[in-house]
């Protein structure tokens, strides 16, 4: 089964309606009200609220009713070691991306609704109701922000003139058992006047929002290890539709699966050769290897 462009567009429209009419208002209305109503998932910075679970249930019920033959993977229902991304159409959903922002009332939480087919992202809807930013795309149909086509104006892509998204992440273990030291050393290398000397790093606390901001050219790249498929699926589709590319955060891996856990997104608005040069220059400053 291969979904046509028309079918993908219909699914995109369905996800847009779901995000804007059911999910977004709930996220916006509850943000900043659940500071003492969360639980830790992996550690005391990996958080989940009752609203995350409620939103995922709403999404699952709506999509399973309309698309009963599709698989569904959600952050809150995912089972480590058991849940797999197969070849058939699969909704891959993060009910609230940026949960820590949501808890604190910081206006960078969103819902991230993606569809994968053949293990590749083919539909993506990311909606931040606090800022009224609705990014959406489907394979072959282009990308949009609040209904307007997203295009990245051509401009040079060089390390020294770049602004890169970076997140501390929830995994903060120092030493060889974690990735924290590698991430911090790489950050130093890229910022240093003896290293990459990039313009700067930005952090909004949401993988999906970071990918969308790379997709529309506000950011030049997003480098991160730790996110899951539901964090990146929707944004990856949007990125692809604007001429951006996704590779591994670790050097020399150009083709990666959705559940790679290690990602490096680079904007469009430049040639394929420029993107390649930029990626290789960036990789030269990555210190160590991040493992999952």
ZAMARGU-4260 file (C-alpha; in steps of 0.2 Angstrom, whole numbers, plus 5000, padded with zeros to 4 digits):
<rodrens>
0) 5000/5000/5000 | 5007/5017/4995 | 4997/5032/4999 | 4994/5044/4985 | 4998/5063/4986
5) 4979/5066/4987 | 4977/5054/5001 | 4992/5061/5010 | 4984/5079/5008 | 4967/5072/5015
10) 4976/5065/5030 | 4986/5081/5032 | 4969/5091/5033 | 4962/5079/5045 | 4977/5081/5057
15) 4976/5100/5055 | 4958/5100/5060 | 4961/5089/5075 | 4976/5099/5081 | 4967/5116/5079
20) 4950/5111/5085 | 4952/5098/5099 | 4970/5097/5104 | 4977/5115/5103 | 4963/5123/5114
25) 4966/5110/5128 | 4985/5113/5128 | 4983/5132/5128 | 4970/5131/5142 | 4979/5120/5154
30) 4997/5127/5151 | 5005/5133/5167 | 4991/5126/5178 | 4999/5109/5182 | 5015/5113/5190
35) 5012/5101/5205 | 5003/5088/5194 | 5016/5079/5185 | 5026/5063/5186 | 5044/5058/5182
40) 5046/5046/5167 | 5065/5043/5167 | 5072/5055/5179 | 5067/5072/5187 | 5068/5082/5171
45) 5059/5069/5160 | 5041/5074/5164 | 5023/5069/5160 | 5006/5076/5165 | 4989/5070/5166
50) 4985/5082/5151 | 4998/5073/5140 | 4989/5056/5143 | 4972/5064/5140 | 4977/5073/5124
55) 4985/5056/5117 | 4968/5047/5121 | 4959/5061/5111 | 4971/5059/5096 | 4970/5040/5096
60) 4951/5039/5097 | 4949/5051/5083 | 4962/5043/5071 | 4958/5025/5075 | 4940/5028/5071
65) 4944/5037/5054 | 4959/5026/5049 | 4956/5009/5057 | 4969/5000/5046 | 4983/5012/5051
70) 4995/5008/5066 | 4997/5021/5080 | 5012/5025/5091 | 5011/5038/5104 | 5023/5044/5117
75) 5012/5040/5132 | 5008/5022/5125 | 5025/5017/5119 | 5033/5002/5126 | 5052/5001/5126
80) 5058/4985/5117 | 5040/4981/5110 | 5034/4995/5100 | 5041/4996/5082 | 5039/5007/5067
85) 5033/4995/5053 | 5031/4997/5034 | 5012/5001/5035 | 5005/5018/5038 | 5008/5023/5056
90) 5003/5038/5065 | 5017/5044/5076 | 5011/5056/5089 | 5018/5067/5103 | 5002/5074/5112
95) 5012/5088/5120 | 5030/5091/5114 | 5039/5103/5126 | 5030/5096/5142 | 5042/5105/5154
100) 5038/5122/5145 | 5019/5117/5146 | 5021/5114/5165 | 5030/5131/5167 | 5018/5140/5156
105) 5032/5145/5144 | 5024/5147/5127 | 5034/5134/5117 | 5023/5118/5119 | 5014/5111/5104
110) 5006/5095/5098 | 5016/5085/5085 | 5006/5074/5074 | 5015/5064/5061 | 5012/5049/5049
115) 5025/5037/5043 | 5024/5025/5028 | 5038/5013/5024 | 5047/5020/5039 | 5048/5038/5032
120) 5039/5053/5038 | 5026/5058/5025 | 5013/5069/5034 | 5017/5082/5048 | 5007/5094/5058
125) 5014/5104/5072 | 5003/5116/5081 | 5008/5129/5095 | 4992/5136/5101 | 5001/5149/5112
130) 5009/5158/5097 | 4996/5152/5085 | 5009/5144/5074 | 5002/5130/5063 | 5015/5121/5053
135) 5009/5107/5041 | 5015/5097/5026 | 5013/5081/5017 | 5025/5072/5005 | 5025/5080/4988
140) 5012/5094/4993 | 5023/5107/5001 | 5024/5115/5018 | 5013/5128/5026 | 5013/5140/5040
145) 4996/5146/5045 | 4990/5142/5027 | 5004/5151/5018 | 5017/5141/5009 | 5034/5140/5017
150) 5049/5145/5006 | 5067/5147/5012 | 5075/5162/5004 | 5092/5157/4996 | 5107/5162/5006
155) 5124/5156/5010 | 5125/5141/5022 | 5141/5142/5032 | 5146/5137/5049 | 5153/5154/5055
160) 5136/5163/5050 | 5124/5150/5057 | 5112/5149/5072 | 5109/5132/5078 | 5096/5125/5089
165) 5102/5114/5104 | 5094/5107/5119 | 5101/5101/5136 | 5089/5086/5135 | 5083/5075/5150
170) 5098/5064/5150 | 5111/5072/5160 | 5123/5058/5166 | 5141/5063/5166 | 5155/5051/5162
175) 5156/5036/5149 | 5139/5030/5154 | 5130/5045/5146 | 5130/5057/5132 | 5130/5073/5142
180) 5149/5076/5141 | 5149/5073/5122 | 5135/5086/5120 | 5143/5099/5131 | 5161/5097/5123
185) 5153/5099/5106 | 5144/5114/5111 | 5160/5122/5117 | 5169/5117/5101 | 5156/5125/5090
190) 5155/5141/5100 | 5173/5144/5103 | 5183/5156/5092 | 5196/5142/5090 | 5183/5130/5084
195) 5167/5133/5073 | 5164/5150/5080 | 5145/5149/5075 | 5134/5165/5078 | 5125/5156/5092
200) 5114/5143/5099 | 5095/5144/5103 | 5084/5133/5113 | 5065/5133/5114 | 5063/5117/5123
205) 5053/5107/5109 | 5061/5096/5096 | 5046/5099/5085 | 5047/5118/5086 | 5066/5117/5083
210) 5063/5107/5067 | 5049/5119/5061 | 5060/5134/5064 | 5074/5126/5054 | 5061/5121/5040
215) 5056/5139/5038 | 5074/5146/5039 | 5074/5155/5055 | 5087/5143/5061 | 5101/5136/5051
220) 5101/5119/5059 | 5096/5108/5074 | 5108/5096/5082 | 5102/5084/5096 | 5103/5067/5103
225) 5089/5060/5114 | 5073/5063/5105 | 5061/5049/5100 | 5052/5046/5084 | 5037/5055/5090
230) 5047/5071/5093 | 5054/5072/5075 | 5041/5063/5064 | 5030/5078/5060 | 5044/5091/5059
235) 5055/5079/5048 | 5041/5079/5035 | 5039/5098/5036 | 5058/5100/5034 | 5059/5088/5019
240) 5045/5099/5010 | 5056/5115/5012 | 5072/5107/5005 | 5080/5103/5022 | 5089/5087/5026
245) 5091/5076/5041 | 5106/5066/5045 | 5114/5059/5061 | 5120/5070/5075 | 5135/5058/5075
250) 5147/5060/5060 | 5147/5051/5044 | 5129/5043/5044 | 5119/5051/5030 | 5104/5040/5030
255) 5095/5037/5046 | 5078/5029/5052 | 5064/5038/5061 | 5069/5031/5078 | 5087/5035/5077
260) 5087/5045/5093 | 5101/5056/5086 | 5097/5069/5073 | 5105/5084/5064 | 5093/5094/5054
265) 5099/5107/5041 | 5088/5120/5032 | 5085/5122/5014 | 5088/5138/5004 | 5105/5132/4998
270) 5112/5119/4986 | 5114/5101/4990 | 5133/5103/4989 | 5132/5118/5002 | 5122/5107/5014
275) 5135/5093/5012 | 5149/5105/5016 | 5140/5112/5031 | 5136/5095/5038 | 5154/5089/5036
280) 5161/5105/5044 | 5149/5104/5059 | 5153/5085/5061 | 5171/5090/5062 | 5168/5098/5079
285) 5157/5084/5087 | 5167/5077/5101 | 5165/5058/5105 | 5150/5048/5100 | 5132/5048/5107
290) 5125/5031/5110 | 5108/5024/5113
</rodrens>
